[in-house]
């Protein structure tokens, strides 16, 4: 079959497809691919782009995947409807990823090898490099504009509005107007070639909608950086590590704009790049102990190195905020792939009996809000609080609610005594539990000349911070910390419930970026008459609502992106839950979990238990 030969077309689909761009890292394709995604977003259509890139600087294959969903499904979906393949290294495997009946757009400047021809997909050859060479003289521009040429071609094939693309280019090159005209030329080269050589639009295409409304496209790391500024952070200590570095960069950028003394014009924040992750955590503890709000950001390897100081903050009871942008491990693992595999590490970081509150954002908006909230929680509980995001959420753009902040919101600094408070009392007990919630009172250094300024210990101590190795005093302290943990259960963010009209006996539990695909999977299962109640947890320790949900269902599927079912283990350990009622639904290949994977695993399990028709898992999507 000739690459240009058409095959039968299915019924047209509007605003419902997956496009993937297969490029070479370092060739300037990122801006062109984002132009494609953003243009669809500007047309009011929900879109989810994902950048899949190697951990080297340039030269290896990179992919950019864009899901378009009229229904607003934001998770990944199996199968590629349209592939733009311009990387010879990965061409064969890229072509295999295209769905039957799908489309391959390729650079036909050179003829395709016979082993790259499939009989059941459409081939759309466009001489991208030839067009670029004929119309541009600068070698670097030829490569860059080759990318814009395929965006122009897609704009006709999929009916992307030219005015939207033109507007985006003008915004992108504001202040560099001389670059606008050649980019428009490159767009038109691709558009004109398609109009002259192919039928268009394809059998899936775009129509303007008003489904986006006031939503924004933004990545989670940027949202965390802004959330830290709004949450009152004035100190950021960090050490570079993929994929968390842009959290620190975002914080510094926003702090430079917003943390400025209005009277003197001087900056009132500090950003310190430490010599390693352990030192960064130490600086955060020191700053928080001194009364500042401080944070650090890292990924799994960094959390491993920080364990000693995280334990110090827990036992000395010093607030701290840590943002863990999880990646695929163990060890170096896959630095540019995503996972939810630091759950156990973060929950029990450090030796001895420790537990740390974790927050699980599922969107950039929640990254913003929960980062700000983490500082209040850390101050109230006088303990490290760890925000558990991941590479998918942190480094990819997501459609999000706009960030909102109440200007009259007050920071909750927790139990902090003033000089007047100290003057009015007798002997100050730093580790006394005066109110039965496990949380003692603290002071800031310098508050009083003789009381409470420096009474903080990471060693065994009594209620007055006096060093002791008395077994009874040590046990009293550990028991009080357990009481504080019970208090934490009442103040961490509550879960979100998705229950059916008539409660099902089966439930599903998910968190973080597994949310997107889990919500879609729930809908797909209901179409197959498999109804499940669902709960999305937002925090650890687990609240009473989470425990009640699990106990009230005979079977609960737990969706997570790691090999060992770490959240399931945490639930069994913390709630003393029967393991037989908790079934893991897992993905750990470094790519975000898909609704297809969730539906297949759940329906197969239920089919084996003879609780669903045998044909359900064979006709999923």
Beta strands, then each sheet from edge to edge (+ up, - down):
strand 1: 13-14
strand 2: 16-24
strand 3: 47-52
strand 4: 61-69
strand 5: 80-85
strand 6: 98-107
strand 7: 122-126
strand 8: 204-205
strand 9: 216-219
strand 10: 235-238
strand 11: 270-273
strand 12: 294-298
strand 13: 320-326
strand 14: 357-359
strand 15: 384-390
strand 16: 397-400
strand 17: 496-498
strand 18: 506-511
strand 19: 533-537
strand 20: 539-540
strand 21: 555-560
strand 22: 582-586
sheet 1: 1+ 8+
sheet 2: 3+ 4- 2+ 5+ 6+ 7+
sheet 3: 9+ 16-
sheet 4: 11+ 10+ 12+ 13+ 15+ 14+ 20-
sheet 5: 17+ 19- 18- 21- 22-
end
